[in-house]
Amino acid sequence: MIISQFGGHVTRVNLDGAPILLTGASSGIGRALALALAGRGARLAIAARRKDALVEVADAAPGPVRPHVIEADLSRPGAAADLAGQALDSLGTVRILINNAGVGLVGTQREVGDDDAARALFETNFWSPIALTRALLPTLRGGTVVNVTSTLQSLPVPTLGYYGASKAALAHATRTLRNELRGTGTTVMEYVPGATDTAARDIDLLPWHGKPARTPPPVSPESAARAIVRAIERGERRRVHPSPSLLPLELPAAGRLMAALVTRRIRLG
């Protein structure tokens, strides 16, 4: 059940029994978030490319209702619309949509250009969240849309430009959608993860001169999941976690300076 109170711009969301579609749920933040939401009593449809990993998540999920498992490759055009239909078939309705699925790509524009990998990244990271949201908007009135972006939206780091650009586009689309849905009772939230201890961090894959640049200590996926759950329950518009990651977002000049310092450490050309 979802209860909203708009007096004083305060929204309270009760996750117990809430029908939620979560993408990218097979590992990392998505896996931790699926378990956290299940523990709150949510009715979940979890989606990712690897069905075996999703089944493991569903098996581990606490709570009275086992999550519905939906195999979906969101790098494929049209997959998002199919996923929306399957989620509605499984849950009956979707009141909270969490667009968490994302892929990375390390490479310069000279190396990658607009090849299939670059286009698949934008399909997964940008176009699929847009398509899922559009398909589910009729059921989301008074509900919540959560888009997971990245601090790299404000950090022009060489070889991570494709990922950063896709997340910058999604962040802008999130803010625009919030304005477009003004007055409908629908909450549109951006979750911006900073350094997170997941299986593969793009920063570790860069062609460094010597040792990788030092970054802030990463938070655990479980810590990220708790932050997202709290933000959803409180009806927040944006949550940045950990909080030091706010710096490049609020001070673009700081983001450019940080990227310039990192650039000196990367082997290019």
Secondary structure, 3 states (H helix, E strand, C coil): CCECCCHHHCCECCCCCCEEEEECCCCHHHHHHHHHHHHCCCEEEEEECCHHHHHHHHHHCCCCCCCEEEECCCCCCCHHHHHHHHHHHHHCCCCEEEECCCCCCCCCHHHHCCCHHHHHHHHHHHHHHHHHHHHHHHHHCCCEEEEECCHHHHCCCCCCHHHHHHHHHHHHHHHHHHHHCCCCCCEEEEEEECCECCCCCHHHHCCECCCCCCCCCCECHHHHHHHHHHHHHHCCCEEEECHHHHHHHHCHHHHHHHHHHHHCCECCC
